[in-house]
Amino acid sequence: MELNADFSKRVVVHSDQIDWQASPMPGVDRRMLDRIGDEVARATSIVRYAPGSKFSAHTHSGGEEFIVLEGVFQDEHGDYPAGTYVRNPPTTSHTPGSDEGCTIFVKLWQFDLDDRTQFSRHMASEAKDGHAILHRDDRETVSYHQLGAGEALAQDLPGGGEVLVLSGSLTEGGETLVKGSWLRLPEGVALDAVAGPDGATLWMKTGHLPFARPPAV
């Protein structure tokens, strides 16, 4: 399966306008944003766990990173409330689920296969003056931004980038992005965005698109 798999193009997906699709596990549904592959895939998705649902134990051969958008995500390593950013690098394993139900934004098979850095961070707690670097390595930078009403965010993206709107709204490229909207910009295109009247909270990743590959399986 290929979905938004041409990384030379600008892509905007308003996730709240996409129908939920059932995953192989009962009670776990997803909205696909981009994907290369079938059940083993380089994928970016919104995933919803019904209360009491869980996935069977599995290993992330290509790594996993996610943001808890609503509720509390759980595995044997801990409980992760809304606003938490988690990186599970290649070779890590867990049995994920949620007693109360949760929704996450998750990216699979997008790590350096030699990366072994595992952590979780509450994004707002990391922010200073409204911004935080959540992770940085030779391939990518992951950041968090709290913008006031009308505040601009402009940045060159030599390695491409993507933005998820966590709250508020954002105007970019003449298009309004609201909570749950996801933007991907190709290599060499600059981000030139302005927060809406209620401001905006954003998760952002830059520099990683030259490394986009199908899963190494």
N, C-alpha and C positions, 0 to 999 in steps of 0.2 A: 504494500500500500504506500502511496505517496500523496501527501497533503501539504500544500505550501512548501514544496521541496526545492523550489528554485530560489536559491539564496542571493541571486542577483537582483531580486525584485523587492520593492517595499510591500509590506503586508500589514493590514490592520484587521483584527478579528474582534468583534464585540461579543464576548463569550456569553453574555446573558441572552443573546439572540439565537444561540445554537441549542438544538435539542440534546438532551442527555442520551447517551448510548450505554447499554449494559456492558460491563466488563465480564470476563470469564468467572468472576467471583460474585455470588449472590449478595445484593445489597450495596455493591460498589459500582457506581456509574461514572462516566467521563464525558468531557467535551474536548475534542481534539483540536489543537491549534496548529501544530505542524507535526509531520510524521514521515519517517522513512523506515519501512518495515512493517511486519504484521504484529504478532504479540511480543516478539523481541524486536524492539525498534528504537531508533533515535527519535525521541518523541518529546513534545511539549504539550501538556494537557492540564485541564482543570478536572480534579477527581473528587467525587462526593461519596463519603462513607455514611450509610444509614446507621442509626444508633444500634450498637451491638454487632456491627459487621466487622469483618477482618479478612485479610489476605493470608494465605498459607505461608509458611516460612520460605524465604527465598534469598538468594545471593545476588547482589548487584554487580555483575561482571563488568559493566561499563559505567558504574557510578550512578548516583541519584542525588539531586538537590531539590528541595521543595520549600514552599512557604505555606504555613497554616493560615488560611484566610478566615475561617470560621470554626468555632468549636475547639475541641482538643484532640489532637492526633496522639496515638499511643503505640509504643512497642516495648520490647523488653529492656530498652535502654532508658526509657523515661516517658513522661507526659509533656507534650508540646502544645501550649495554648496558642490562640490566634496571635499573629504578629511574630511568630518564631520562624527563623530561617535555618534550615538544616542541610548539611552536606554529608552524604554517605558515599565515600569514594569507592573505586573498584575493589572488589573482594569482600566488602562488608555484607553482612546478612542481618535480617530481622524478620519479625512476624508482625506486620502493621495492622492496626485496627483503631476503633474508636467506640468507647462505651456510650458516649452521649451523641455521637455523630460529628462529622467535621467535613470541611471542604479544603482542599489543598491545590496549589499550583505546583506542578511537578515537571522536572526535566530529567530524562533518562538518556544514557549513553552519550553524554556530552562532556566527559572528563578526559584529561590526560590519563592514560591507562596506568601510568606509574604513580599517580597521585594517591597518597595514603592519609591525607589530612581530613580528619573527621571532627565535626563540631556542630553545635547549635547555638544560635544567638537570637536574643529578642531584639528586633531591629530598632524599635523606638528607643530602647534603653541604650543602644550604641550611639545614637545620634548626638552630635555636637553642632550647635548652630543650624540644626535642621538637616544635617547630612552625616552619613556614615559609610565608610568602606567596610563591607562585610567580608570580602575575600579578594585577594589579589595574587596572581602568579604570572608566569611568563606568557600565558595564553589569554588571560581574561582579567577583568575587574568587575566585581559585583558590588553594587552600592544601593543606598536607601536615601530617599530625598523627601523632605517635607517642604512644600512650596506654599508661600502665602498668596493671597488673591492677586492675580495679575503678574506674579513673579515669573521671570523668564528662566529657561534652562537651555543653554546653547552649548554644543560640544561637537568637535570634529570626531568622526568615527572611522578611522583608517581600517579597522578590522570589523566594521559593522557593529550593530547593537540591537538591543530589544528593551522594551519598557512595558511593565505591567502597572496599570493604574489601580492602586489599592483603595483610594477614596478620593472624593472630589472629582474634578474634571480637568482636562488638558486639551489645548488646541495645538495641532501639529500638522503641517502640510495642508492647511485649510480644512482640516477634519477635526471634529470634537470627539475626544475619547473620554469615556466615563468609567466609573468603577467597574472593574472586570475587563476593560478593553486592553488588548495586547497589540503592541506595535513592534515590527521588526524592520530595521533599516539595513540595507546592504553595505558592503565595504565601500568606503570613500564618500558616503553621503553624510552630511552633517545633521545632527539633531538641532532643531530650532523650535522650541515649544514654549507655550505660555499657559500658566495655570488659570483656571476659571475663577468665577467670583467667590467660590467657597474654598479656594486653594486646591491643592492636590498632594497626595502622598503616593510615591512611586517606588517600585523596585526596578533596578536597571542592571543590565549586563552588557559589557562592551568588549570588543577585541576578539571574540571567539569564533566568528563565522568562517574565517579561513580554515578552521579545523573541522568543519562539519563533514562527517562521514557516516555511512551506514554502519550498523553494529558489526563488530569484528567477531562474527560467529561462523 
